[in-house]
Amino acid sequence: MTDIIMNREWYVDKYEGDAIMAVWGVPYHMPDHASHACLAAVEQQQKLAEIRPVLKKEFGHEIRIRIGINSGVVTAGNMGSDKKFQYTVLGDAVNQAARFEPANKEYGTDIMIGQTTYEEAKDAIEVRMLDKIIVMGKTNPIGIYEVLGRKGEVDTARMQVVSLYEKGLKLHWERRWDEALACLDEAIKLDPKDTPSANM
């Protein structure tokens, strides 16, 4: 996973237990940082899919990972005290990324990104709009998206399920419950394993 991140032109900030915190776009400007972060996430999930059976056979556990990505202005630099410090990033954008990672659980997704990342990376990735949420400490809802894969590389059947979900989501927001349920039921018929549709 570290090699994938570093091959995508940026760096691992730290390891936190079973988590990797990676940063793109500081200390040097990188115009396509959001695309690199999203594609690194896709590549990590692909690599895990390859090695998952090997890990299961060797250790008896099926490993899955969740990834949260967000983009925005951060404070970057040597943080800490005169006795211990390290180069890292702080700010609302970082906190939101940290909250997106566990939020994947609620939707049954693997990679979740925020609105700002979607706007910057949308030409490189295929996504599903999952919902609008209000993150802790904020009052305005923001769009959250599931990253499905590289642009143009997600199969038609999958995109059909995504289209039905997004249509159902918009009908749900409009309180047109029966029509929303009909769309979601159709999505589940096409893909019984589509957790976001089942959960919605």
HUGIWO-V955069 format. One line per field, one symbol per residue. phi: phi as a letter, one per 30 degrees, with the letter a starting at -180 (. if undefined). burial: I if it has 24 or more other C-alpha atoms within 12 Angstrom, else O. A space follows every 50 residues. Layout:
# HUGIWO-V955069
phi: ???
burial: ???
This chain:
# HUGIWO-V955069
phi: .dddeddcibbddacbiccccbbbjbdcdbdceddddddddddddddded ceddddddcibccbbcbcbbbldbcbldckbdcaaadabbkeddddeddd eddeedciccbbbceddeedcddcbcbbddlcbcdeicccdbdbbcdcld eiccdeddddddddddddddddddicedddddddddddddbecddedddd
burial: IIOIIOOIIIIIIOOOOOOIIIIIIIOOOOOIIIIIIIIIIIIIIOOOOO OOOOOOOOOOOOOIIIIIIIIIOOOOOOOOOOOOOOOIIIOOIIIIIIII IIIIOOIIIIIIIIIIIIIIIIOIIIIIIIIOOOOOOOOOOIIIIIIIII OOOOOOOIIOIIIIIIIIIIOOOOOOOOOIIOIIIIIIOOOOOIIIIIOI
